[in-house]
Amino acid sequence: QVHLVESGGGLVQAGGSLRLSCAASGRTFSSYCMGWFRQAPGKEREFVAFITWSGGTTLYADSVKGRFTISRDNAKNTVYLQMNSLKAEDTAVYYCAAARFVTSVESQYGFWGQGTQVTVSA
């Protein structure tokens, strides 16, 4: 069982940066693939990035590649999403999630946080 709590969201101007954090409880955090997803108003939730248990492999959605960086600190049971060069279209609620295997498919993530709002003003 993994309990996830996101933080770090807020309001930022276009071109700015934010770093989201996701703190996890549970002794087996380091064995999970961790992902970030987002849901914009009126749209379905979409994949943003994932990182494998060791941090050795990452994958990004094309829309954020080169601007966002996912990382994790297993000693702190925390996964991060560094977001640079933010655009108005990045405005969404951002969720972190945990999966028992490597995947970018939303339905295969079994544990979810409550989400944190990111608003980018144009």
C-alpha positions in Angstrom: 0.0 0.0 0.0 1.3 3.5 -0.9 -0.2 6.8 0.2 0.8 9.8 -2.0 0.6 13.5 -1.2 1.5 16.1 -3.8 2.7 19.7 -3.1 4.3 22.6 -4.9 1.6 23.7 -7.2 0.6 27.3 -7.6 0.3 30.2 -10.0 3.2 31.1 -12.2 3.7 33.3 -15.3 4.4 31.8 -18.7 8.1 31.0 -19.0 8.4 30.4 -15.3 9.2 27.3 -13.3 7.7 25.2 -10.6 8.8 22.0 -8.8 6.2 19.6 -7.7 6.9 17.0 -5.0 5.1 13.8 -4.2 5.7 12.3 -0.8 5.0 8.7 -0.4 4.4 6.6 2.7 5.1 2.9 2.7 8.2 0.8 3.0 8.1 -0.4 -0.6 8.1 3.0 -2.3 11.5 2.2 -3.9 9.9 -0.8 -5.7 7.3 1.2 -7.6 7.3 2.9 -10.9 6.2 6.5 -10.2 4.3 8.6 -12.7 2.9 12.1 -13.1 -0.3 12.8 -14.8 -2.4 15.9 -15.4 -5.9 16.9 -16.1 -6.8 20.2 -17.6 -10.3 21.7 -17.3 -12.7 19.9 -19.6 -10.1 17.4 -20.7 -9.3 13.8 -19.8 -6.3 13.0 -17.5 -3.1 12.5 -19.5 0.3 11.0 -19.0 3.1 13.4 -18.3 6.1 11.4 -17.2 7.3 8.3 -15.4 10.4 7.1 -13.7 11.4 3.5 -12.9 12.1 2.3 -9.4 15.9 2.8 -9.7 15.6 6.1 -11.5 17.4 4.6 -14.4 14.7 5.1 -17.0 12.3 7.9 -17.6 9.7 8.6 -20.2 8.0 11.9 -21.1 5.0 13.0 -23.1 6.0 14.8 -26.2 4.2 17.9 -25.0 6.6 18.3 -22.0 9.8 16.7 -23.4 12.8 19.0 -22.9 10.9 21.2 -20.4 10.0 18.9 -17.6 12.3 16.6 -15.6 11.1 13.7 -13.3 13.4 12.5 -10.6 13.1 10.5 -7.3 14.9 10.2 -4.0 14.1 6.8 -2.6 15.8 7.7 0.7 13.2 10.4 1.2 10.3 8.5 -0.4 9.7 11.4 -2.7 9.3 11.9 -6.5 9.7 15.3 -8.1 8.6 17.0 -11.3 10.7 20.0 -12.3 8.7 22.1 -14.7 10.5 24.8 -16.7 9.5 27.1 -19.6 5.9 26.7 -18.5 3.1 27.5 -21.0 -0.5 28.4 -20.5 -1.5 25.0 -21.8 0.4 23.3 -18.9 -2.4 24.6 -16.6 -3.9 21.5 -15.0 -4.3 19.5 -11.8 -1.2 17.4 -11.5 -1.3 13.9 -9.9 1.4 11.6 -8.9 0.7 7.9 -9.1 2.5 4.6 -8.3 2.5 1.4 -10.4 3.9 -2.0 -9.7 5.5 -2.2 -13.1 6.8 0.1 -15.8 4.0 1.7 -17.6 2.6 5.0 -19.0 -1.0 3.7 -19.0 -3.2 5.5 -16.5 -5.4 2.5 -15.7 -2.3 0.5 -14.6 -1.4 2.9 -11.8 -3.0 1.6 -8.6 -2.2 4.4 -6.2 -2.9 8.1 -6.7 -2.4 11.3 -4.8 -5.1 14.0 -4.4 -3.6 16.3 -7.0 -2.1 19.8 -6.9 -3.2 22.7 -9.1 -0.8 24.4 -11.5 -1.9 27.5 -13.2 0.2 29.3 -15.8 -0.8 32.8 -16.7 -0.2 33.9 -20.3 
